[in-house]
Amino acid sequence: MTLDQMDQLLKQSLKPGRYIHSVNTMKEAVALADIYGEDKDMAAIAGLLHDCAKDLQEQETLDYCRNHGIVLNEVEEKQVFLMHGAVGAIIAKEKYGVENETILNAIKYHTTGYSQMSMMDKIIFLADYIEPGRTHSEVDNARKLACENIDRALISSFDSIIRYVIHQKGLIHPYTIEARNKILMLISE
C-alpha cells in the first residue's frame, strides 16, 4: 500500500481532529528524520499511522490485546488508552500492510517510550509531542531542543509528560521511567 493509500484509508478511520494530528505528526517526523539522517519514508509512514488505533473504544482495544496475546501490566489494565500504540502496530500491519519492524516498533512505543528506543522510535515519540497542533505550555522548549539534540528534547518531553500525569493523579507507565532513565544515562556519558 502506498503512503497516499494509507492516508486515504486513515482519513476514513479517524475523527477529523485525530487525522489532522496524524498528518502533522507525519510532517514533523519527516523533518526530524531529515535532521537525524533517518529514512524519511519510514518516518512518514510511522508518523501518519502512529494513532491509527487511538479512536477505538476501550473494549475494542482490549479485544485486540487479548486476540493477539498481549498481556497487560497493572498500569495498562487501569489505563487501557496507553495500549493504542501496541494495538496501532497490529492495525498498521493487518490493515495497512506495514511489515517493517522499525516502523511497527515506533508506532508501538510512541505513547510510553521504552529503554531501548531506536532513533526512529525517538523521532516518532518526539514528533507526536511537538507537532504544530500541540499548544501546551512546555512544548516550545522541546521544539527548540528537537533541532539541536533529540535526547535532550526527549528528556524535556518525558519530564513534561510525567509532571502532567502526576498532576492528573494518573499512573506513570514503567516504560516511560525506564526510557527517561536510559536517555539521562546516555546524555551523562
N, CA and C atoms as a LAMMPS dump frame, in Angstrom:
ITEM: TIMESTEP
0
ITEM: NUMBER OF ATOMS
567
ITEM: BOX BOUNDS ff ff ff
-5.0000000000000000e+02 5.0000000000000000e+02
-5.0000000000000000e+02 5.0000000000000000e+02
-5.0000000000000000e+02 5.0000000000000000e+02
ITEM: ATOMS id mol type element x y z
1 1 1 N 0.845 -1.174 0
2 1 2 C 0 0 0
3 1 3 C 0.893 1.241 0
4 2 1 N 0.561 2.21 -0.823
5 2 2 C 1.34 3.445 -0.885
6 2 3 C 0.969 4.36 0.284
7 3 1 N 1.802 5.356 0.528
8 3 2 C 1.525 6.326 1.578
9 3 3 C 0.205 7.05 1.296
10 4 1 N -0.05 7.392 0.042
11 4 2 C -1.315 8.059 -0.313
12 4 3 C -2.515 7.165 -0.01
13 5 1 N -2.397 5.877 -0.292
14 5 2 C -3.482 4.947 0
15 5 3 C -3.69 4.818 1.513
16 6 1 N -2.587 4.76 2.245
17 6 2 C -2.682 4.716 3.703
18 6 3 C -3.375 5.975 4.22
19 7 1 N -2.981 7.096 3.663
20 7 2 C -3.553 8.376 4.069
21 7 3 C -5.068 8.397 3.858
22 8 1 N -5.518 7.949 2.697
23 8 2 C -6.961 7.94 2.409
24 8 3 C -7.716 7.001 3.347
25 9 1 N -7.158 5.836 3.598
26 9 2 C -7.795 4.878 4.492
27 9 3 C -7.831 5.412 5.925
28 10 1 N -6.737 6.017 6.357
29 10 2 C -6.678 6.573 7.705
30 10 3 C -7.692 7.702 7.866
31 11 1 N -7.805 8.537 6.856
32 11 2 C -8.742 9.669 6.907
33 11 3 C -10.172 9.176 7.139
34 12 1 N -10.495 8.022 6.569
35 12 2 C -11.824 7.445 6.755
36 12 3 C -11.982 6.791 8.129
37 13 1 N -10.866 6.426 8.757
38 13 2 C -10.892 5.66 10.006
39 13 3 C -10.874 6.509 11.265
40 14 1 N -10.37 7.734 11.165
41 14 2 C -10.19 8.568 12.353
42 14 3 C -11.14 9.752 12.376
43 15 1 N -11.367 10.276 13.562
44 15 2 C -12.089 11.528 13.71
45 15 3 C -11.25 12.626 13.061
46 16 1 N -11.875 13.673 12.525
47 16 2 C -11.118 14.714 11.795
48 16 3 C -9.952 15.313 12.581
49 17 1 N -10.156 15.626 13.84
50 17 2 C -9.064 16.208 14.635
51 17 3 C -7.894 15.264 14.814
52 18 1 N -8.181 13.996 15
53 18 2 C -7.131 12.99 15.155
54 18 3 C -6.38 12.806 13.834
55 19 1 N -7.117 12.859 12.73
56 19 2 C -6.478 12.738 11.418
57 19 3 C -5.509 13.909 11.187
58 20 1 N -5.941 15.125 11.499
59 20 2 C -5.066 16.302 11.335
60 20 3 C -3.817 16.143 12.195
61 21 1 N -3.996 15.695 13.434
62 21 2 C -2.85 15.441 14.313
63 21 3 C -1.896 14.417 13.684
64 22 1 N -2.444 13.387 13.086
65 22 2 C -1.619 12.341 12.461
66 22 3 C -0.812 12.891 11.291
67 23 1 N -1.443 13.717 10.471
68 23 2 C -0.73 14.333 9.345
69 23 3 C 0.357 15.281 9.86
70 24 1 N 0.026 16.07 10.879
71 24 2 C 1.029 16.965 11.473
72 24 3 C 2.208 16.183 12.046
73 25 1 N 1.909 15.065 12.704
74 25 2 C 2.968 14.227 13.269
75 25 3 C 3.83 13.647 12.152
76 26 1 N 3.204 13.232 11.071
77 26 2 C 3.951 12.707 9.926
78 26 3 C 4.928 13.769 9.395
79 27 1 N 4.449 14.979 9.208
80 27 2 C 5.313 16.052 8.681
81 27 3 C 6.469 16.336 9.634
82 28 1 N 6.172 16.379 10.913
83 28 2 C 7.217 16.618 11.912
84 28 3 C 8.22 15.463 11.92
85 29 1 N 7.726 14.237 11.803
86 29 2 C 8.602 13.057 11.786
87 29 3 C 9.544 13.089 10.583
88 30 1 N 9.039 13.487 9.429
89 30 2 C 9.873 13.577 8.229
90 30 3 C 10.961 14.64 8.43
91 31 1 N 10.594 15.781 9.009
92 31 2 C 11.576 16.835 9.273
93 31 3 C 12.658 16.353 10.242
94 32 1 N 12.25 15.654 11.295
95 32 2 C 13.231 15.135 12.254
96 32 3 C 14.1 14.042 11.628
97 33 1 N 13.502 13.203 10.802
98 33 2 C 14.277 12.16 10.11
99 33 3 C 15.348 12.795 9.239
100 34 1 N 15.018 13.901 8.599
101 34 2 C 15.981 14.616 7.769
102 34 3 C 17.136 15.145 8.618
103 35 1 N 16.821 15.721 9.76
104 35 2 C 17.851 16.26 10.657
105 35 3 C 18.767 15.15 11.171
106 36 1 N 18.197 14.003 11.527
107 36 2 C 18.962 12.947 12.192
108 36 3 C 19.374 11.8 11.265
109 37 1 N 19.227 11.998 9.949
110 37 2 C 19.737 11.036 8.979
111 37 3 C 18.993 9.717 8.944
112 38 1 N 17.701 9.737 9.262
113 38 2 C 16.886 8.525 9.213
114 38 3 C 16.052 8.499 7.933
115 39 1 N 15.497 7.358 7.627
116 39 2 C 14.702 7.164 6.42
117 39 3 C 13.408 7.977 6.512
118 40 1 N 13.255 8.95 5.615
119 40 2 C 12.094 9.838 5.662
120 40 3 C 10.806 9.129 5.262
121 41 1 N 10.891 8.148 4.382
122 41 2 C 9.684 7.4 4
123 41 3 C 9.172 6.57 5.177
124 42 1 N 10.084 5.954 5.894
125 42 2 C 9.686 5.183 7.081
126 42 3 C 9.099 6.107 8.143
127 43 1 N 9.722 7.256 8.332
128 43 2 C 9.22 8.229 9.308
129 43 3 C 7.825 8.711 8.924
130 44 1 N 7.595 8.899 7.628
131 44 2 C 6.278 9.351 7.164
132 44 3 C 5.202 8.319 7.49
133 45 1 N 5.484 7.07 7.213
134 45 2 C 4.503 6.007 7.483
135 45 3 C 4.24 5.892 8.984
136 46 1 N 5.31 5.837 9.776
137 46 2 C 5.146 5.701 11.229
138 46 3 C 4.427 6.914 11.808
139 47 1 N 4.784 8.099 11.353
140 47 2 C 4.133 9.314 11.843
141 47 3 C 2.66 9.356 11.479
142 48 1 N 2.351 8.993 10.248
143 48 2 C 0.959 9.013 9.803
144 48 3 C 0.116 8.006 10.576
145 49 1 N 0.637 6.808 10.769
146 49 2 C -0.151 5.722 11.351
147 49 3 C -0.042 5.593 12.871
148 50 1 N 0.757 6.437 13.506
149 50 2 C 1.036 6.228 14.939
150 50 3 C -0.233 6.168 15.797
151 51 1 N -1.263 6.9 15.442
152 51 2 C -2.501 6.92 16.232
153 51 3 C -3.655 6.191 15.544
154 52 1 N -3.354 5.258 14.66
155 52 2 C -4.422 4.588 13.905
156 52 3 C -5.381 3.811 14.797
157 53 1 N -4.984 3.516 16.039
158 53 2 C -5.864 2.81 16.974
159 53 3 C -6.427 3.72 18.059
160 54 1 N -6.116 4.991 18.011
161 54 2 C -6.473 5.912 19.094
162 54 3 C -7.984 6.077 19.257
163 55 1 N -8.741 6.01 18.178
164 55 2 C -10.185 6.231 18.266
165 55 3 C -10.99 4.967 18.561
166 56 1 N -10.305 3.854 18.834
167 56 2 C -11.021 2.633 19.207
168 56 3 C -11.635 2.788 20.596
169 57 1 N -12.739 2.123 20.81
170 57 2 C -13.326 2.064 22.148
171 57 3 C -12.435 1.184 23.035
172 58 1 N -12.53 1.37 24.343
173 58 2 C -11.7 0.611 25.279
174 58 3 C -11.865 -0.895 25.076
175 59 1 N -13.096 -1.349 24.904
176 59 2 C -13.317 -2.791 24.733
177 59 3 C -12.683 -3.309 23.446
178 60 1 N -12.715 -2.505 22.384
179 60 2 C -12.064 -2.912 21.129
180 60 3 C -10.562 -3.053 21.333
181 61 1 N -9.978 -2.117 22.073
182 61 2 C -8.545 -2.173 22.365
183 61 3 C -8.223 -3.429 23.171
184 62 1 N -9.024 -3.693 24.179
185 62 2 C -8.817 -4.898 24.992
186 62 3 C -8.969 -6.164 24.157
187 63 1 N -9.938 -6.181 23.247
188 63 2 C -10.128 -7.339 22.372
189 63 3 C -8.913 -7.57 21.483
190 64 1 N -8.364 -6.487 20.91
191 64 2 C -7.147 -6.622 20.095
192 64 3 C -6.024 -7.225 20.938
193 65 1 N -5.855 -6.709 22.145
194 65 2 C -4.796 -7.221 23.019
195 65 3 C -5.003 -8.707 23.299
196 66 1 N -6.188 -9.056 23.691
197 66 2 C -6.497 -10.453 24.012
198 66 3 C -6.283 -11.348 22.791
199 67 1 N -6.783 -10.926 21.647
200 67 2 C -6.701 -11.736 20.422
201 67 3 C -5.288 -11.861 19.868
202 68 1 N -4.388 -10.985 20.309
203 68 2 C -3.012 -11.024 19.808
204 68 3 C -2.002 -11.371 20.899
205 69 1 N -2.501 -11.894 22.004
206 69 2 C -1.611 -12.389 23.052
207 69 3 C -0.868 -11.321 23.825
208 70 1 N -1.379 -10.099 23.842
209 70 2 C -0.735 -9.028 24.599
210 70 3 C -1.273 -9.067 26.027
211 71 1 N -0.371 -9.293 26.979
212 71 2 C -0.742 -9.337 28.395
213 71 3 C -0.483 -7.945 28.978
214 72 1 N -1.507 -7.361 29.552
215 72 2 C -1.394 -6.026 30.114
216 72 3 C -0.813 -6.075 31.522
217 73 1 N 0.055 -5.113 31.816
218 73 2 C 0.545 -4.988 33.19
219 73 3 C -0.49 -4.202 33.999
220 74 1 N -0.222 -3.987 35.272
221 74 2 C -1.195 -3.319 36.147
222 74 3 C -1.539 -1.909 35.684
223 75 1 N -0.555 -1.178 35.221
224 75 2 C -0.787 0.192 34.757
225 75 3 C -1.657 0.174 33.504
226 76 1 N -1.344 -0.713 32.578
227 76 2 C -2.111 -0.81 31.334
228 76 3 C -3.552 -1.257 31.578
229 77 1 N -3.743 -2.125 32.551
230 77 2 C -5.108 -2.553 32.887
231 77 3 C -5.949 -1.393 33.409
232 78 1 N -5.326 -0.492 34.144
233 78 2 C -6.038 0.658 34.707
234 78 3 C -6.175 1.799 33.696
235 79 1 N -5.253 1.867 32.737
236 79 2 C -5.238 2.946 31.748
237 79 3 C -5.093 2.327 30.357
238 80 1 N -6.167 1.731 29.898
239 80 2 C -6.162 0.974 28.643
240 80 3 C -5.771 1.854 27.449
241 81 1 N -6.038 3.157 27.531
242 81 2 C -5.684 4.062 26.43
243 81 3 C -4.203 4.014 26.092
244 82 1 N -3.365 3.633 27.052
245 82 2 C -1.931 3.51 26.785
246 82 3 C -1.621 2.429 25.753
247 83 1 N -2.557 1.53 25.539
248 83 2 C -2.332 0.409 24.625
249 83 3 C -2.593 0.762 23.167
250 84 1 N -2.989 1.998 22.868
251 84 2 C -3.274 2.321 21.475
252 84 3 C -2.022 2.253 20.602
253 85 1 N -0.849 2.372 21.192
254 85 2 C 0.377 2.216 20.411
255 85 3 C 0.602 0.769 20.007
256 86 1 N 0.498 -0.128 20.975
257 86 2 C 0.686 -1.556 20.689
258 86 3 C -0.385 -2.064 19.724
259 87 1 N -1.623 -1.659 19.95
260 87 2 C -2.708 -2.065 19.042
261 87 3 C -2.537 -1.395 17.686
262 88 1 N -2.058 -0.165 17.686
263 88 2 C -1.795 0.534 16.426
264 88 3 C -0.779 -0.199 15.56
265 89 1 N 0.232 -0.776 16.189
266 89 2 C 1.225 -1.55 15.43
267 89 3 C 0.572 -2.767 14.777
268 90 1 N -0.358 -3.389 15.482
269 90 2 C -1.089 -4.537 14.918
270 90 3 C -1.943 -4.094 13.74
271 91 1 N -2.662 -2.999 13.919
272 91 2 C -3.529 -2.482 12.844
273 91 3 C -2.691 -2.035 11.65
274 92 1 N -1.545 -1.396 11.906
275 92 2 C -0.667 -0.967 10.818
276 92 3 C -0.243 -2.161 9.966
277 93 1 N -0.004 -3.278 10.624
278 93 2 C 0.41 -4.484 9.909
279 93 3 C -0.771 -5.13 9.189
280 94 1 N -1.868 -5.316 9.904
281 94 2 C -3.004 -6.054 9.348
282 94 3 C -3.833 -5.245 8.34
283 95 1 N -4.05 -3.975 8.622
284 95 2 C -4.945 -3.162 7.792
285 95 3 C -4.201 -2.35 6.731
286 96 1 N -2.974 -1.923 7.066
287 96 2 C -2.219 -1.041 6.168
288 96 3 C -1.049 -1.745 5.487
289 97 1 N -0.821 -3.005 5.827
290 97 2 C 0.204 -3.798 5.16
291 97 3 C 1.631 -3.468 5.535
292 98 1 N 1.854 -2.817 6.672
293 98 2 C 3.206 -2.455 7.097
294 98 3 C 3.89 -3.7 7.651
295 99 1 N 5.034 -4.03 7.103
296 99 2 C 5.802 -5.194 7.553
297 99 3 C 7.102 -4.796 8.253
298 100 1 N 7.55 -3.569 8.035
299 100 2 C 8.832 -3.118 8.554
300 100 3 C 8.789 -3.005 10.081
301 101 1 N 9.658 -3.764 10.745
302 101 2 C 9.666 -3.81 12.209
303 101 3 C 10.074 -2.478 12.837
304 102 1 N 10.91 -1.712 12.167
305 102 2 C 11.309 -0.403 12.689
306 102 3 C 10.099 0.516 12.77
307 103 1 N 9.285 0.512 11.724
308 103 2 C 8.065 1.324 11.703
309 103 3 C 7.086 0.822 12.76
310 104 1 N 6.875 -0.48 12.8
311 104 2 C 5.918 -1.049 13.748
312 104 3 C 6.335 -0.774 15.195
313 105 1 N 7.619 -0.861 15.475
314 105 2 C 8.116 -0.577 16.825
315 105 3 C 7.893 0.883 17.2
316 106 1 N 8.151 1.774 16.25
317 106 2 C 7.966 3.206 16.52
318 106 3 C 6.504 3.507 16.834
319 107 1 N 5.591 2.858 16.139
320 107 2 C 4.165 3.019 16.422
321 107 3 C 3.851 2.42 17.795
322 108 1 N 4.356 1.238 18.035
323 108 2 C 4.055 0.514 19.275
324 108 3 C 4.435 1.31 20.522
325 109 1 N 5.582 1.965 20.505
326 109 2 C 6.102 2.609 21.706
327 109 3 C 5.982 4.131 21.718
328 110 1 N 5.224 4.701 20.776
329 110 2 C 5.169 6.16 20.709
330 110 3 C 4.476 6.792 21.911
331 111 1 N 3.714 6.027 22.663
332 111 2 C 2.985 6.571 23.805
333 111 3 C 3.809 6.525 25.09
334 112 1 N 4.552 5.461 25.271
335 112 2 C 5.268 5.256 26.534
336 112 3 C 6.775 5.426 26.42
337 113 1 N 7.328 5.256 25.21
338 113 2 C 8.762 5.098 25.096
339 113 3 C 9.142 3.753 25.698
340 114 1 N 10.423 3.435 25.677
341 114 2 C 10.954 2.244 26.351
342 114 3 C 12.468 2.352 26.377
343 115 1 N 13.11 1.516 27.13
344 115 2 C 14.534 1.706 27.421
345 115 3 C 15.462 1.543 26.223
346 116 1 N 15.056 0.812 25.211
347 116 2 C 15.939 0.556 24.065
348 116 3 C 15.473 1.289 22.804
349 117 1 N 15.043 2.536 22.947
350 117 2 C 14.499 3.29 21.811
351 117 3 C 15.54 3.481 20.71
352 118 1 N 15.142 3.13 19.495
353 118 2 C 15.971 3.412 18.32
354 118 3 C 15.788 4.882 17.948
355 119 1 N 16.563 5.353 17.001
356 119 2 C 16.402 6.732 16.556
357 119 3 C 15 6.938 15.971
358 120 1 N 14.474 5.954 15.238
359 120 2 C 13.125 6.107 14.686
360 120 3 C 12.084 6.159 15.797
361 121 1 N 12.253 5.341 16.83
362 121 2 C 11.344 5.396 17.98
363 121 3 C 11.349 6.798 18.588
364 122 1 N 12.544 7.347 18.752
365 122 2 C 12.683 8.682 19.333
366 122 3 C 12.015 9.734 18.45
367 123 1 N 12.204 9.614 17.152
368 123 2 C 11.632 10.581 16.205
369 123 3 C 10.113 10.58 16.29
370 124 1 N 9.499 9.411 16.297
371 124 2 C 8.034 9.349 16.314
372 124 3 C 7.494 9.807 17.661
373 125 1 N 8.108 9.396 18.752
374 125 2 C 7.686 9.864 20.071
375 125 3 C 7.722 11.391 20.127
376 126 1 N 8.83 11.963 19.687
377 126 2 C 9.014 13.412 19.761
378 126 3 C 8.107 14.144 18.775
379 127 1 N 7.986 13.621 17.563
380 127 2 C 7.118 14.256 16.563
381 127 3 C 5.683 14.341 17.073
382 128 1 N 5.225 13.295 17.73
383 128 2 C 3.884 13.272 18.318
384 128 3 C 3.76 14.358 19.389
385 129 1 N 4.795 14.551 20.157
386 129 2 C 4.776 15.516 21.262
387 129 3 C 4.846 16.971 20.782
388 130 1 N 5.617 17.227 19.711
389 130 2 C 5.886 18.621 19.311
390 130 3 C 5.152 19.076 18.054
391 131 1 N 4.319 18.22 17.46
392 131 2 C 3.661 18.628 16.211
393 131 3 C 2.939 19.96 16.411
394 132 1 N 2.778 20.738 15.339
395 132 2 C 2.277 22.118 15.452
396 132 3 C 0.925 22.292 16.149
397 133 1 N 0.101 21.268 16.18
398 133 2 C -1.187 21.377 16.852
399 133 3 C -1.093 21.338 18.369
400 134 1 N 0.059 20.963 18.885
401 134 2 C 0.247 20.906 20.343
402 134 3 C 0.5 22.323 20.857
403 135 1 N -0.238 22.717 21.869
404 135 2 C -0.122 24.092 22.36
405 135 3 C 0.141 24.171 23.858
406 136 1 N 0.436 23.05 24.505
407 136 2 C 0.678 23.091 25.949
408 136 3 C 1.9 23.943 26.266
409 137 1 N 1.999 24.361 27.493
410 137 2 C 2.985 25.38 27.88
411 137 3 C 4.439 24.952 27.733
412 138 1 N 4.724 23.666 27.753
413 138 2 C 6.125 23.227 27.754
414 138 3 C 6.63 22.744 26.392
415 139 1 N 5.79 22.849 25.379
416 139 2 C 6.165 22.288 24.082
417 139 3 C 7.262 23.089 23.372
418 140 1 N 7.31 24.399 23.598
419 140 2 C 8.282 25.223 22.876
420 140 3 C 9.719 24.828 23.178
421 141 1 N 10.011 24.496 24.434
422 141 2 C 11.366 24.071 24.781
423 141 3 C 11.735 22.784 24.045
424 142 1 N 10.817 21.829 24.007
425 142 2 C 11.081 20.564 23.304
426 142 3 C 11.254 20.817 21.807
427 143 1 N 10.466 21.715 21.241
428 143 2 C 10.611 22.042 19.806
429 143 3 C 11.99 22.612 19.516
430 144 1 N 12.444 23.516 20.372
431 144 2 C 13.767 24.116 20.193
432 144 3 C 14.856 23.045 20.292
433 145 1 N 14.76 22.22 21.317
434 145 2 C 15.763 21.179 21.524
435 145 3 C 15.738 20.112 20.433
436 146 1 N 14.574 19.889 19.831
437 146 2 C 14.431 18.83 18.817
438 146 3 C 15.394 19.009 17.654
439 147 1 N 15.684 20.233 17.316
440 147 2 C 16.592 20.507 16.196
441 147 3 C 18.059 20.485 16.61
442 148 1 N 18.309 20.47 17.906
443 148 2 C 19.674 20.528 18.42
444 148 3 C 20.167 19.184 18.949
445 149 1 N 19.316 18.531 19.753
446 149 2 C 19.732 17.291 20.411
447 149 3 C 18.479 16.495 20.764
448 150 1 N 18.238 15.436 20.035
449 150 2 C 16.986 14.692 20.215
450 150 3 C 16.857 14.098 21.615
451 151 1 N 17.958 13.685 22.211
452 151 2 C 17.884 13.11 23.551
453 151 3 C 17.486 14.16 24.582
454 152 1 N 18.035 15.352 24.471
455 152 2 C 17.644 16.424 25.397
456 152 3 C 16.178 16.825 25.167
457 153 1 N 15.745 16.807 23.923
458 153 2 C 14.341 17.095 23.624
459 153 3 C 13.434 16.034 24.234
460 154 1 N 13.863 14.791 24.174
461 154 2 C 13.077 13.715 24.769
462 154 3 C 12.997 13.846 26.284
463 155 1 N 14.09 14.211 26.919
464 155 2 C 14.066 14.4 28.38
465 155 3 C 13.08 15.513 28.726
466 156 1 N 13.115 16.594 27.977
467 156 2 C 12.159 17.679 28.202
468 156 3 C 10.729 17.167 28.054
469 157 1 N 10.495 16.35 27.041
470 157 2 C 9.163 15.789 26.794
471 157 3 C 8.744 14.839 27.902
472 158 1 N 9.623 13.914 28.242
473 158 2 C 9.309 12.963 29.318
474 158 3 C 9.005 13.706 30.62
475 159 1 N 9.83 14.693 30.955
476 159 2 C 9.616 15.434 32.198
477 159 3 C 8.25 16.119 32.195
478 160 1 N 7.898 16.722 31.082
479 160 2 C 6.606 17.394 30.965
480 160 3 C 5.449 16.401 31.074
481 161 1 N 5.58 15.286 30.391
482 161 2 C 4.535 14.25 30.423
483 161 3 C 4.368 13.701 31.839
484 162 1 N 5.48 13.431 32.497
485 162 2 C 5.424 12.889 33.859
486 162 3 C 4.771 13.9 34.809
487 163 1 N 5.144 15.177 34.692
488 163 2 C 4.507 16.199 35.53
489 163 3 C 3.003 16.246 35.275
490 164 1 N 2.615 16.169 34.002
491 164 2 C 1.194 16.199 33.645
492 164 3 C 0.446 15.002 34.247
493 165 1 N 1.019 13.819 34.092
494 165 2 C 0.379 12.604 34.609
495 165 3 C 0.248 12.683 36.132
496 166 1 N 1.271 13.175 36.808
497 166 2 C 1.208 13.334 38.26
498 166 3 C 0.103 14.322 38.628
499 167 1 N 0.053 15.443 37.919
500 167 2 C -0.987 16.451 38.184
501 167 3 C -2.39 15.87 37.994
502 168 1 N -2.54 14.969 37.026
503 168 2 C -3.827 14.33 36.752
504 168 3 C -4.109 13.15 37.691
505 169 1 N -3.154 12.874 38.594
506 169 2 C -3.27 11.722 39.502
507 169 3 C -3.306 10.403 38.728
508 170 1 N -2.608 10.384 37.595
509 170 2 C -2.547 9.188 36.771
510 170 3 C -1.366 8.311 37.139
511 171 1 N -1.348 7.141 36.545
512 171 2 C -0.258 6.192 36.742
513 171 3 C 0.796 6.407 35.664
514 172 1 N 2.045 6.373 36.052
515 172 2 C 3.148 6.539 35.102
516 172 3 C 3.575 5.151 34.642
517 173 1 N 3.584 4.961 33.326
518 173 2 C 3.96 3.662 32.786
519 173 3 C 5.445 3.405 33.09
520 174 1 N 5.781 2.193 33.533
521 174 2 C 7.187 1.897 33.845
522 174 3 C 8.12 2.058 32.646
523 175 1 N 7.627 1.835 31.434
524 175 2 C 8.479 2.02 30.252
525 175 3 C 8.92 3.475 30.121
526 176 1 N 8.049 4.399 30.509
527 176 2 C 8.382 5.821 30.416
528 176 3 C 9.528 6.158 31.366
529 177 1 N 9.455 5.642 32.566
530 177 2 C 10.528 5.861 33.544
531 177 3 C 11.828 5.238 33.046
532 178 1 N 11.745 4.006 32.524
533 178 2 C 12.932 3.321 32.006
534 178 3 C 13.545 4.09 30.836
535 179 1 N 12.697 4.586 29.943
536 179 2 C 13.194 5.341 28.784
537 179 3 C 13.888 6.619 29.235
538 180 1 N 13.254 7.343 30.149
539 180 2 C 13.845 8.588 30.652
540 180 3 C 15.189 8.31 31.313
541 181 1 N 15.232 7.289 32.17
542 181 2 C 16.484 6.961 32.859
543 181 3 C 17.589 6.591 31.874
544 182 1 N 17.255 5.783 30.879
545 182 2 C 18.252 5.347 29.886
546 182 3 C 18.815 6.542 29.12
547 183 1 N 17.929 7.443 28.702
548 183 2 C 18.393 8.607 27.942
549 183 3 C 19.231 9.532 28.832
550 184 1 N 18.828 9.706 30.081
551 184 2 C 19.646 10.513 31.005
552 184 3 C 21.038 9.913 31.154
553 185 1 N 21.126 8.596 31.234
554 185 2 C 22.43 7.943 31.345
555 185 3 C 23.246 8.156 30.065
556 186 1 N 22.589 8.088 28.901
557 186 2 C 23.299 8.326 27.636
558 186 3 C 23.84 9.744 27.574
559 187 1 N 23.032 10.691 27.996
560 187 2 C 23.454 12.108 27.97
561 187 3 C 24.646 12.34 28.894
562 188 1 N 24.662 11.671 30.044
563 188 2 C 25.715 11.912 31.024
564 188 3 C 27.043 11.23 30.667
565 189 1 N 27.015 10.312 29.703
566 189 2 C 28.261 9.592 29.336
567 189 3 C 29.202 10.473 28.549
